[in-house]
Amino acid sequence: MAPLGDPRRHYWLVKGMAKATGVNLVRAVEQGRLTVEDWAETVQSCRACGWAEGCRDWLDMAGAATTLPQPRAIGDASIGTGA
């Protein structure tokens, strides 16, 4: 098993992905739609993902685009589709 990524880096990747997709994580917690534990588990899952550099690149493209870039397939999973 590969070592987990840096927690701070992945915290910001999760925040960036949420922002790029129109999700306000703080508001979701405040409204009870997301628990702090769920948020922490999301960051932990991000830390274990082998696509962190691709995610960072996708977020960079999303920030410069007027529409979100299409996700690309990685192995058996499609990143960014919620699948």
N, C-alpha and C positions, 0 to 999 in steps of 0.2 A: 504494500500500500504506500502510495506517495505521501510525503508530509503535507500537512495542511498549510494553506497560504496565510500570510500575515492578516490578523483579524482586522486591523485598521484599514488596510487596503480593500479588503472585501466588504467591510461596512460601507465604504464609499462607493464601491461598485454596485452594491444593492441599492443605495440611495440614488445613484445615477440612473440605474435601470428603472427604478420606480418613477423618477422624474421624467425620463424619456417616454414612459408609457402613460403619463398622466396620473400617477398614483401618489397621493400625499400620505406617506407612512405615519407621520405624527398625527394627522387628522384621523386616520384609520384607527390608531390606538386610542385616541381621545374619544372616538365614537363607539368604541368597543367592537369594531369589526376586525381588529387585529390585536392579539395580545403581545405583550413585550416578549413573552417566551416564543411566540411564533416568529417575531422579528429576529430574535437571537438564533432560532433554528434556521431561518433563511440565510443569515450571514454564515452560519456554520456550514450549510450546504454549499454556499458559494465558495467557501474556503476549500472544500473538497473537490470542486469542479476543475477539470483539466483544461477548461477553455477560457481562463481568466484573461489572457492576452487578446484573444478574439473578442471577448466581451468588451474589453477596454477599447479596441478598435471600432467595434460596432457602436459603442456609446459616442466615440469621437465623430463618427460619420453621422449619427443621429443628431448630434448637437449642431452640426453644420448644415443639415438638410432641412428642407421645408416639409418633407414627409419622411417617415421612418424608413430606413433601409430594410429590404427583405432579409429575414434571417436565412442562414445557410445550414444545411444539414451537417451534423457532426456525428459520425458513426451511425448508430441506430436512433439517435435523438435529434430532433430539430430544435436548435437554440432560438429562443425568442418567440416561439409560437404558442407557448403554454401547453404544448403537447408532451 
